[in-house]
């Protein structure tokens, strides 16, 4: 597979893909090694993970440099690799606290029976991750799954595959990890093979692909933990501090070029302040600098050319239906890369794709509401329910509105806080995902099946108990 460089537009990297047979063999190898890995104590697995932390740190600069080519983002790539170190440290601390089997106890419903428990990890967890944060979203599920005693078959996106080279070096330097964690290279066919050779699936990506994976998992009767798309709304109330709100909305909409599932993509503003809000955010959006020089600027090019085409289509669709462009408004080819300056759209409505379909780009569509009930209705008028934001200087009012939004995590007086806060469990609503949360303690506990050990301490009942008789 030839891979495109998002900064130059050149296909300058060749990805050697795994065949379905090769992926099957990797799964067989993991399955064999996982039996021993499962028998390790949680403390022993933490000790091994710490070894991997050491080798990951040794290759950190190399991985960050590869990520910077994959995503055309230098600073974010450095932050992303540092975040993995934090993730390993956090789970090394928290997992042993969580992995505490309850003491044997007497059943409340049958007092001669004692109850013990065993937690059984899945043998092979397939992790399929997207291109927007390639390293973080590859390992956010992988690390707790390994600590739970699972093996992992990991397929990152073929759009941003370069970082796997450095990551694989860090894995191979720790034989215990290398035995139970195998990287898979390839596209859709490789993804299918991962699904068919795993005992549970963690998938992060689009709704259409997630539905296909979920259907196969249902047919195979294995769990699918699906973290899918978003179309996150913000509700900006009349009493909002406009300076702070426009800062937060702008950052959430266009940070990482808007290429994050938890980016704000629909902005609903109280009609009494919408003109001031639009004026402020437009001025700030126009001041955002591009990283045409990779060492300077705030916003990079679009990573995936197919997404760039979709963004342009959404802008054109909106304008054709009456939307007005306040700034930005087109995808530009600059030195071979595809760039979209922060684009503020007004006079938008829900007949436009930009208000109903996931954008994954630096677009800020702004629409007025006249009552709080209308703002909530508009925010909930979506097939998505990943996350959202509410802005108000009245915290109680903001919380009251947040409780009525159909989404898994609501940021109050900020946007996209789920990219900073990992210890708050949340579930996706609607078509934004299904099954156990990757956030909070559930991010570890979901990788176990719980087995009950029921110990009879009295003579068992006999068939005499079934004798028909009058009472």
N, C-alpha and C positions, 0 to 999 in steps of 0.2 A: 504494500500500500504506500502510495506517495502522500506525503503530509505537507500541508500548506503552512508557510510561515505567515502569521497574521500581520507582521509589520511590513514585510516586503511583498507579500503576495506570491512569492516563489515557492515551488514544491521542492524543498531542499532537504528532506529527511525521508528515509525509506523505512517503513515499519514491516518487519518480518512477522507475518501473522501465524498464529497457531491453527493447525487443522483441527477439526472435530475429534479425530482420533487422538491427537496429541493432548487435547484438553481432557478427554476421557482418561488418558493415562495419568495425567497430573492429578485428577480427582482420585484415582485408584491409589496413587502414592500417598496422597494426603490422608485418605481414609485409613490406610494401614498405619501411618505414623500417629494418627490422632488417638488411637487406642491407648498408646503409651502417654501421650500428652494429657489426655483426660485423667489419667491416674496420678499425675502430679498434684501436689497440694496447691492451693491458691497462692501460697507464699512462694513455692518453687516456680510457679508460672510468672509471678511478679519478678522474681530474680532473673529469669530468662529475658523478660521484657526489658529489664534494666540493661542487660547486655546489648539488646537491640537499640535501646536508647543511646548507648555509647557509640555504636557503629553508625547509627543514623546521624548523630552529631558530627562524627568524623567526615561524613559525606554531605553534610548539610549545605555547604557552599556550592558543591557540584550540583546537587538537586535543585537548589534555588536558581542557579544559572540556567539549568535546563527548563525549569518552570518559566523563567523570564522569557525564553524564546517561545515556549508553548503558548503563553498568554499575552506576550508583549507588555508585561507589567513587572517592573523590577522590584519596586518597594513592596507591593502586595505579595510577590513571590517570597521575599525574605520574611515577611510577616507570616505567611502561610507555613513555611518550614518551621519557624519558631513556634507556631501554634501546635504543630504536631508534637514537639517536645513537651509543651504544656499538657497536651492531651494524654501522652504517655505517663507523665508524672501524676496527673489527676486520677487516672484510673488505677495506677499502681497503689495510690493511697486509698481510694474509695472501694475498689473491688473486694479486698479482704474484709472490709467492714460489712459489706453486703452478703458475702458468702458465709453465712453462719446458719447451719441447719438447726431448726428448732429442736429442743430436747424432746425425747419421747414423752408423750402425755396420754392421759386417759381420755377416751372418746366421751363426749358429752351425750351422745345418743346410745352408746352401748358400753356400759361402765366396766365390762370385763375385757374390753379391747383396748390395747395400747396402740398409739399412732406414732410411727416414725416416718421420716421423709428422706428421699434421695433426689438430688437435682441432677438431671441427665442432660448434658450439652448436646446440641446437634452435631452430627459427625462432620459434615462439610457444609459450610455456609458460603453461598455464592454472593459476592459483592460486585455489583455493576454500577459504575460511577460516571458522572458527566464531565463535560469539558470546561465548565466555567471556573471551578476551584478544584483542579484535577487531583492534587495531593490530599487536601483536607477531606474531600468527599469520598476519596478512596479509602482513607484510614479511619474516618470517624466511626464507621461500623466495624472495621477490621480489628481494631485494637481491643475493644471490649469483647468481641467474639472470641479472640484468641485467649484472653484472660479467663473467659468462661470455660475454656477447655475444648473449643471447637477448632477444626481446621478451616482454612479460608482459601477459596478459589477467587482471585481478585482480577476483574477485568475493568481497567480504566478506559476512558473514551479514546477511540482511535483518532479523534480530532487533535488531542493534546497529549501525545504519547512519549515525548522525549524524556520526561522526568523519570519514567520507569527504569531507565538505564542506571541512574545513580541510586534509585531506591532499591533496585535488585541487588546492587553491590552491598548495600547495608544489610539486606536480608541474608544473603549468602555468607556473610561474615559470622553469622550466628547459626550453627547447624540445627539447633533445636527449633528455631523459627523457620528456617529454610525448609524443614521437613513438613511443616504444617501450613505454610503460606506460600502459594504459588501464584505468580503473575501470569495473566493471559493477555495476549496481544491480538487485536483484530477488531472487526466491526460487528454487524448484526449477526452473522453466522456464528461467530465466536460467542456472542452473548447467548444465543440459543443453546449452544453446547454447554455453557455454564449452568443455565437453568435446568437442563436435562441431567446434569451430573451432580446436583447439589441436593441437600436435605432441607434447606431453607434459603430464601433469597432476600437480600437487601438491595433494593434498586432506587436510585435517585435519578430522575429525569422527567421526560415529558409525560403528559397524561395518556396520549395514544399508545406509546410504547409500554407504559406502566400497565395499562389495561390488558395488552397482549400478554405480558409476563404474568399478570395476575390470573388470567384465564388458564395458562399452561400450568401454573402452580396449583390451581384449583383442580385441574384434571389429574395432576400427579399427587394431589392431597398433601402438599407441603405448604408451610406458611410463606407468605410474601409480605415483607415489610416495605411498603411503597411510600416514598417521599417524592411527590410529584410537583406539578407546576403551581404557580401562584399568580394572582392578579390583585395584589394587595392594595386595599383602599386606605386613605387617610381622611378623617373627619376633622375639620378645623373650625372650632366654635368661635363665636363673635368676640369673646373676651381673651382670645389667644394673644400671647406676646408674639407679634408678627416677625420680629427680627429672629427670635429663637426658632420659631416654627419654619420659616423659610430656609434657615440654615439646615435644619434637620431634614426637611423634605427634599431639598436639593441634594444633600449628601446621600440620602437613601435612594433617590431616583437615579442619580448619575454616578455614584461611587462605583468603582470597578466597571465603569461604562454601562451601568445598569444591568450587568450580566449576573444577577443573583436572584434566586427564586424568591427571596424575601424583600426584594426591592419594592418600594412603593410605586404603583403604576396607575393609580386612579386617585385624584385629589379632589375632595368635595369641600367647598369653602362656603361658610355662611355668606349669603348674598350681600349683607351689609358691609362686609370687609373685603369682598373678592377683588375689587379694583386695586386696593392697596396691596393685597397679597400678590396679585399678578405683577404689579409694578416692581415690588421688591424682589420677587424670585426671578423675574426676567433679568433684572440688572445683575443679580448674583450669578445667574446662569451664563450670561454673556462674559463674565469675568473668568470663567473656568478655562484653564489653559490645557492644551493638548501636549502629549509627550512625543511630538514629532522628533525632537531630540530626546532619546531614551533617558538621559540623565536629568531632564527637567520637565516640568509640567505635572498636571494632576489627573489627566484622563487619557487612557490609551485607545488604540484602535479596537474595532470589533474583532473578536476571535474567529468566528465561524461565518464564512461567506453566505451560507444559506440563511442564517439569522439576519445578516445585513440586508438581504433581499426582502425578508419578511418585514423588517422595520420600515424600509422604504415603502413597501406596499401599504402598511398601516397608515403612514403619514399621508400618502396620496389618497387613500380611501377616505380618511377624515376630512381632508381639504375638499374633496369632491362632494362631500355631504354638508359643507358649510363651516368647518372648523377654520380658525384663523391661527397662523403661525406668528408667535411673538418674537421668537429667535430660533436659530438653527433651522431645521426643517429638511435636510437632505443628507443622504449618505455620500460622502466624497471619497474619491480615490486619491490618496496622497502618497506618493513614492511607492505605489503598489499596495499599500495597506488601505483598508476600508474604515473610514472614520465617520462618526456622527456627532456633531457638536450638541450640547444640551439643547433640547427642543421643547419649548413651552407652547402648548396648544390651548386655545380657549374656544368657546362656543362649541364644545363637544357634547355628545349625548350617547346614549346606549345603543343607537343604531350603528355606531362606528366600531370597527374592529379594534381600534386602539383602546376602547373602553370595555371590551368583552373578551378579547383573546390575549394570551400572554405575549408581551412584547420582548422582554429581555434586552432592552436597550435604553439609552438615556433620554427617554421621552417623559414629559411632565404634562399630562392632560388635566385641565382644571375645569371643574363644573360647579355651579352654584347650587345651594339648597336654601330653602326658606324657613323650614322648621326642623327641629332635631329629629322628628319622626321621619321626615323626608330624607334627611342625611343618612339615617340608619337604613332606611329602605333601599336607597341607592347603593350603599356599601354592601348590602346583602344580596343585591341583584346580580349574582354571578354564580357560575358553576364551580368557582374556586373558593377555598376557605383555608388558606395557609396561615396568613397572619395579617395584621392591620395596625393602624395607629389612630390615636385620638389626641387632639391638642386643645387644652383649655387651662387657664390659670386656676380653675376650680377643680381640684383633684377629685373630689367626690362626684362631681358631675361627669368628669371624664371616665371614671370607673363605672358609673351607672350606664353610660353609653357603651363602654367596652363590653359589659356583660350581655349586651343585646346584639353584638356583632358575631356573625357565624364564621368564626375563624379560630385557629388553634392557639395563637399567641397575639396579644394586643400590647403594643408599646404605647405608653402614656407619655406625652410630651417629648417624643423622640421617634425615630423610625428604625426598623430593622434590628431591634435589640437582640433578636435570636442569633445574630452572628457574633454576639459578645457573651451571651448568657447561655451556658450549656447545662446548668444544673436545675433548670425548671422544666419538669415534664410537661409535654403538650402533645395533643393529637391533632392531625390535620382533619379539617371538616370537608364535606362534599367530595369533589373529585381531586382534591389536593393530596390525598393519600389515605392509607388505611393501615391498621394494625399498630403494634406496640411502638411507643415513642423512642427515638434515638437520644432524646434529651433526658436529663435527670437519671435517677437510679434505674429506670426501665431500660435505658440504653445498654445496661449489662444484664439485667434479670430476664429480658426477653429471649435470651439465647439458651434458656434452660426449659426442659419439660420436667414437671414435678411429679415424682412417683411417690405414692403413699404405701407405706409398709404397715399392714394391719395385723397386729399380734394378738391372738386370742390367748387369754390367761386362764380361762375356765374350760371345762369340758365342752366340746362343740355340741350344738343341737343335733338331735337325731331325727329320723323320719317320723318318730312318734309325735313330733310337733305338728305334723300334717294330718293327724288322725281326725276324721270328721266326728264332731260330737256337739252336743247341745251345751250352750253356756248358761 
